[in-house]
Amino acid sequence: MTALLDVRDFSVAFGASQPVKGVSFTANPGEMLAIVGESGSGKSLTALGLIGLLPRHAKTGGEIRFDGRNLLGQSERDWRKIRGRDIGMIFQEPMTSLNPVLTVGEQITEVLRIHEHVDRKQARQRAVELLELVNIPEARKRVDDYPHQLSGGMRQRVMIAIGVACNPKLLIADEATTALDVTIQAQILQLLDNLRRDLNMAVILITHDLGIVAQWADRVMVMYAGRKVEEGLPEPVFTNPYHPYTRGLLGASPRAESGHHYRQGPLIEIPGSIVSATGEKGCAFRPRCPSAQASCGFAVPPLRQITEDRLAACPFTPTSFVSHVHDASLRS
Amino acid sequence: MTLLSVRNLSTHYAGGRGTVRAVDDVSLTIEPGETVALVGESGCGKSSLGKSLMRLVEPTSGQVEFKGKDVTAMPARELRSLRRSIQMIFQDPFASLNPRQTIRTILTAPLKVHGVGDSKRRREIIESIIVQVGLPADSLDRYPHEFSGGQRQRIGIARALILQPELVVCDEPVSALDLSIQAQILNLLVEMKNKLSLSYLFVSHDLSVVRYFSDRVLVMYLGKIVESAPTAELWADPKHPYTRALLAAVPDPSRRKQAAPIAGDLPSPHNPPSGCRFHTRCPLATDLCRAQAPEHRLFGPAHAVACHHTN
């Protein structure tokens, strides 16, 4: 199967600084891919690149192959045909992404009328259906509401309705649940999960929340300082992380299910901050890495195939790493 | 002696659309050395409660006692000296640091206000605290914008601790920080707590952080505390349907793709539901719940629940 989205060596530069340094990944129809990383990891710029919304002065490199053709370098006119139709996007703050002076219905029909040949009446009917699809109660009434009349969770549902209005093949959700309360967040993630199955739509979930990734994603890629440092299936990545940064992230996050308490001992810190990666030769994580060697400073470690479905950009095997491929062969 | 004791505290805001009962008849205690977490969703009144304790927002009724002294009745001058003992750490340290002042000026201000030491002594105190919170000593003559988010939160912590308070109200202190920085700040807060024998009131919406960081948890919903229990007990045996829903909503790798636990949104605090405020979203709600607000009942030495149906 050819991937729906095939990103090859994608980079973003602003003058001399290069916040995204050659990232490659794929997404398949119906798949939920999570991209995790801290601020400065390049995850949001990567997302903006996928829908052609990078600032004009950004210099991009590599390829973004979508449905077989390279999107990078195409004209703004061509982008407009794809954005909203083939690729939808939802952002973190629905209030700033929704137009306050247009009703919810007007904002949904706008997308439909641009991309699909529908008249006003059909578009309105479709808007009501979309609001029902995203579980907004009394959709027929709500369609005439303005964004400020809705709660945060409802606004995010409207954003999703706009995002999926034209049955896109790919939906990008950039920290789409971060600003929401935890009970609402669970509802929205459940909704995204249902939609991607029903519409056979690939979803790229950009988040810093490892719990969300573990519970909802099919595959996860971890980014650090503009590069992919690890990729794999969520369960093995989180129970058996390979890259020292992934291990660090997991050690640093208090996880309720572990029952770990402050009176038993501190959280394992990753010392320093991502700023230390600027201008680093070799591995960008080296200044913060507990197992760094002199050789880590010579060159950027390439991604290695660790197991059948695991990639990691570290030449050293962690002492506790158990290969799942090896495991499987023992069992059979 | 109980450090902080709050009885029947209410804080109401009068506004264009009517009165918002942000905090409604809330009682709680904090013992010396204890970390008490206040959890709930946005709009539940947890920040208002935190501010009401120090009278940064004037409570409408009820009583706050700090070490036996009635805070609610205190004249302004006494209140100022009380604020030396109760300090606050905010979510966004950048918004609470004056951008035109050096860190030295920012840290000197509380010492001057409370007449601590002479200028030489003050300099010693500042130089000692900046190192204790993990910043280089040369940070003092720099400005807030020169620091990263995590470093700014360290400055906020230094400012809160410089007067050696007994109680620190932490309002979402790590929610704006990246994961790796969050761990650094939580560890620092624990370290300072042990060093200075502090008590914390930890206001947070992040249940994973609360599970790690607190000794006791108060769960708030629309201005009311619906359940309070020691942390481990709350996770082992949550009793209120809202607490259960809240805990079930925390993403958990071992529970892949389960249906969203509770439907519906938080009702508007302008017009809270009658009776038990959770009844509009509660799977157990009956006519009793719609008619009558449940009282707190004890289900263990320190486990109180306000629900008609808990038994």
Interface residues (C-beta under 8 A of the other chain):
Chain A: E38 S39 S151 G152 G153 M154 D181 V182 T183 I184 Q185 A186 Q187 L189 Q190 D193 H208 D209 L210 G211 I212 A214 Q215 W216 P234 E235 F238 G248 L249 G251 A252 S253 P254 R255 A256 E257 G259 H260 H261 Y262 R263 P266 L267 I268 E269 I270 P271 S273 I274 V275 R288
Chain B: T35 E41 S42 S148 G150 D178 L179 S180 I181 Q182 A183 Q184 L186 N187 V190 E191 H205 L207 S208 V209 R211 Y212 F213 D215 T231 A232 W235 A245 L246 L247 A248 A249 V250 P251 D252 P253 S254 R255 R256 K257 A259 A260 P261 I262 A263 D265 L266
